[in-house]
Amino acid sequence: MVNWLMKQISHGGVVDEYLADQIVIFMALASLNTGERSEVLVGQISLHTKTAMRIAETMLRNIIFSVEKLDRGYLMICNRL
């Protein structure tokens, strides 16, 4: 358990791969409400997170998600169209 936690922390993300999919909807709603880009640094992008991003895009239609690879992790980005 400690090794897994240390691996997650070493990526430099503010959330781990198991929380990332849970905040997708909040990122989408924030971008829709404010019209501004929302972004979160994560260690890994899980299949659940990718699926949540596509579902949010399909249901809300005015947003788009993208992922940028960084040196130590990934940046999840949500933009309003």
ChimeraX attribute file (.defattr): number of C-alpha atoms within 10 A of each C-alpha:
attribute: neighborCount
match mode: 1-to-1
recipient: residues
	/A:1	6
	/A:2	7
	/A:3	8
	/A:4	9
	/A:5	10
	/A:6	10
	/A:7	13
	/A:8	19
	/A:9	16
	/A:10	12
	/A:11	19
	/A:12	18
	/A:13	19
	/A:14	15
	/A:15	18
	/A:16	20
	/A:17	18
	/A:18	14
	/A:19	14
	/A:20	23
	/A:21	19
	/A:22	13
	/A:23	15
	/A:24	26
	/A:25	17
	/A:26	12
	/A:27	23
	/A:28	25
	/A:29	17
	/A:30	17
	/A:31	22
	/A:32	19
	/A:33	10
	/A:34	10
	/A:35	13
	/A:36	13
	/A:37	17
	/A:38	20
	/A:39	18
	/A:40	17
	/A:41	22
	/A:42	26
	/A:43	23
	/A:44	21
	/A:45	18
	/A:46	15
	/A:47	11
	/A:48	14
	/A:49	20
	/A:50	17
	/A:51	13
	/A:52	18
	/A:53	24
	/A:54	13
	/A:55	14
	/A:56	20
	/A:57	17
	/A:58	12
	/A:59	9
	/A:60	14
	/A:61	11
	/A:62	14
	/A:63	21
	/A:64	19
	/A:65	20
	/A:66	12
	/A:67	16
	/A:68	11
	/A:69	13
	/A:70	13
	/A:71	8
	/A:72	15
	/A:73	19
	/A:74	19
	/A:75	19
	/A:76	22
	/A:77	20
	/A:78	26
	/A:79	19
	/A:80	20
	/A:81	11
